[in-house]
Amino acid sequence: MAKQYQPATFAAGCFWGVEARFREQDGVVDAEVGYTDGHKLDPTYHEVCTDTTGHVEAVQLSFDPDRVSFDDLVELFFNLHNPTTLNRQGPDVGSQYRSAIFYHNDEQKQIAEKIIDQLNQQNRFADPIVTQIAPATTFYRAEEYHQRYFDKKGQKGSCYFS
């Protein structure tokens, strides 16, 4: 019987650095960058960058729940970006850079809500978390030159904090 992996979809600003960091996480078996949560069918990077498609730059993972929990992935997500800035990460501004967790089942939704509540109660960030929690919709895989972008460029990936 084939191993059953689970999906997880996160948006945390620039998707290159987010993908690179999730790929390093034990238990993540695949990660790809793309666009989700918009109204345009099969958008391109240039269309998403206009902030008119409704899409967000996102990373979709396949993970092995026997090796990493969804809770751990959400915790990592909150360490990768500033979830208190609405529609921006560092110099990247627009709804395509919003912070979001797109859940694939009710358990993922409940875990995301629980962790956000805990982080807000702990005052982990100076401002309240504005991360969107929404059901996963169609994920459009980004153009090939965006996949493993930092690997292709021979660079170490990172994200902005602001």
KAMO-V381773 format. One record per backbone hydrogen bond with DSSP energy under -1.0 kcal/mol. CO is the residue of the C=O (numbers start at 1). NH is the residue of the N-H. E is the energy in kcal/mol with one decimal. If there is no record, write none. Layout:
co->CO nh->NH e->E
co->CO nh->NH e->E
//
This chain:
co->6 nh->63 e->-2.9
co->8 nh->61 e->-3.6
co->9 nh->102 e->-2.5
co->10 nh->59 e->-3.1
co->11 nh->100 e->-2.5
co->14 nh->18 e->-1.1
co->15 nh->19 e->-2.4
co->16 nh->20 e->-2.2
co->17 nh->21 e->-2.2
co->18 nh->22 e->-2.4
co->19 nh->23 e->-2.3
co->22 nh->25 e->-1.2
co->25 nh->28 e->-2.0
co->27 nh->64 e->-3.0
co->30 nh->62 e->-2.2
co->32 nh->60 e->-2.8
co->33 nh->142 e->-2.7
co->34 nh->58 e->-3.0
co->35 nh->140 e->-3.2
co->36 nh->56 e->-2.0
co->44 nh->48 e->-2.5
co->45 nh->49 e->-2.4
co->47 nh->50 e->-1.1
co->48 nh->51 e->-1.9
co->53 nh->39 e->-2.8
co->56 nh->36 e->-1.4
co->58 nh->34 e->-2.4
co->59 nh->10 e->-2.4
co->60 nh->32 e->-1.9
co->61 nh->8 e->-1.5
co->62 nh->29 e->-2.3
co->62 nh->30 e->-1.5
co->63 nh->6 e->-2.8
co->64 nh->67 e->-2.2
co->64 nh->68 e->-2.0
co->69 nh->73 e->-1.8
co->70 nh->74 e->-2.5
co->71 nh->75 e->-2.4
co->72 nh->76 e->-2.3
co->73 nh->77 e->-2.5
co->74 nh->78 e->-2.0
co->76 nh->79 e->-1.3
co->77 nh->80 e->-1.3
co->83 nh->130 e->-3.2
co->87 nh->94 e->-3.1
co->89 nh->92 e->-2.3
co->92 nh->89 e->-2.4
co->94 nh->97 e->-2.3
co->95 nh->98 e->-1.5
co->96 nh->57 e->-2.7
co->99 nh->132 e->-2.9
co->100 nh->11 e->-2.8
co->101 nh->134 e->-2.1
co->103 nh->136 e->-2.9
co->105 nh->109 e->-1.8
co->106 nh->110 e->-2.6
co->107 nh->111 e->-2.4
co->108 nh->112 e->-2.5
co->109 nh->113 e->-2.5
co->110 nh->114 e->-2.4
co->111 nh->115 e->-2.6
co->112 nh->116 e->-2.3
co->113 nh->117 e->-2.4
co->114 nh->118 e->-2.4
co->115 nh->119 e->-2.8
co->116 nh->120 e->-2.5
co->117 nh->121 e->-2.5
co->118 nh->122 e->-2.2
co->119 nh->124 e->-2.3
co->120 nh->123 e->-1.1
co->132 nh->101 e->-2.9
co->134 nh->103 e->-1.9
co->140 nh->35 e->-2.5
co->143 nh->146 e->-2.1
co->144 nh->147 e->-1.1
co->146 nh->149 e->-1.3
co->148 nh->152 e->-2.4
co->149 nh->153 e->-1.7
co->150 nh->155 e->-2.7
//
